[in-house]
Amino acid sequence: MKKRYKFWIGILISGIFFFLFIRGMDIGKVWKATREANYFYVLLSLIVNTLIFLIRAERWKYLMDPIKRIRFSSLFSAECIGFMGNSLLPARAGEFIRAYIIGKREHVSKTSSFATIVIERLFDGLVLLFMLIVVVAIYPFPEDTHGSYITVPFLKLAVVLTAFFYGLVISVLILLCWKPRNVWLVMNATLFKYLPQGFVSRIEIFYNSFVLGLESLKRGRHMVSISIYSIFLWLVAALGFYLLFPAFSMPLSYFSSILVMVAVAIVVMLPSSPGYVGTFHLASSEALILLGVTVDKAKSFALVSHAVCIIPVVFMGLFYLSREQMSLAEIGSSAVEDINK
């Protein structure tokens, strides 16, 4: 029931965002802008979006090192399958799939593997937050925003809310990493006080496995490497958006691509349908409208950039999934159930 509830909430949010995206859209003009785009630059962007997963896999290696040294090829294939799962399955099931595959294949705790993904998302969020702060602070936004849903005050509010959220996450992870026993004793004396001992013991096993996955936070050299790869990853991701600007004859800077990328990355954190339909489209198009791009070009860009971001990982994921001899639905269900045991 809970999974079904999350699924329909995501569908509803995607539906609202997609309605706002297509509202007032001139299909003829959007199709004309799409047809006349320079697809040489689209191809370049497609290649860059493929390379991003190589960077992600290399970064994940540093996160997994305290648990077990794992081959790059194994991490890369799990990465591709997991992100394909995020694109085709609801509720970001791909995150569980990644942890499940690498845990099963490399004989490590799937819960510990999942903890490394939590850290990965933390670093992603911190880099995006920093980029958003820089954009809001120094970007020369045009006075006429053509009625974009995204405004400068909205971006400032996003900075505050995102900083607050990640401040809480960092505080919790620091406590779990450096004072795990103290945290467990408090939880055991309050939250689990009246639960059956057998059930509490199972929770403790899960808790200890999760804490093990946070070990990379204690290693200075690993933290530096993870930080560098995280910054590099998002700079390359912004390049993927930037390469699409000349495809639509948009005289925008690389700095503009950072704004578009950050807007998309923040909005797709919301629950949505598989593939971030609606959320991705509205965020990218409205960010461009804020930058002074015409509505038809902004919406055409949103459709093409969404395809560029989704297509490579879906094909790579399907290729590597075929080696697992399981369907996507089976592996998704097994992953969620196994990690939540």
Buried (B, 14 or more C-beta within 10 A) or exposed (E): EEEEEBBEBBBEBBBBBBEBBEEEBEEEBBEBBBEEBEEEBBEBBBEBBBBBBBBBBBBBBBBBBBBEEBEEEBBBBBBBBBBBBBBBBBBBBBBBBBBBBBBBBBEBBBBBBBBBBBBBBBBBBBBBBEBBBBBBEEBEBEEEBBEBBBBEEBBBEBBEEBBEEBEEBBEEBEEBBEEBEEBBEEBBEEEBEEEEEEEBEEBBEBBBBBBBBBBBBEBEEBBEBBBEBBBBBBBBBBBBBBBBBBBBEBEBEEBBBBBBBBBBBBBBBBBBBBBBBBBBBBBBBBBBBBBBBBBBBBBBBBBBBBEBBBBBBBEBBBEBBEEBEBEBEEBBBBBBEBBEE
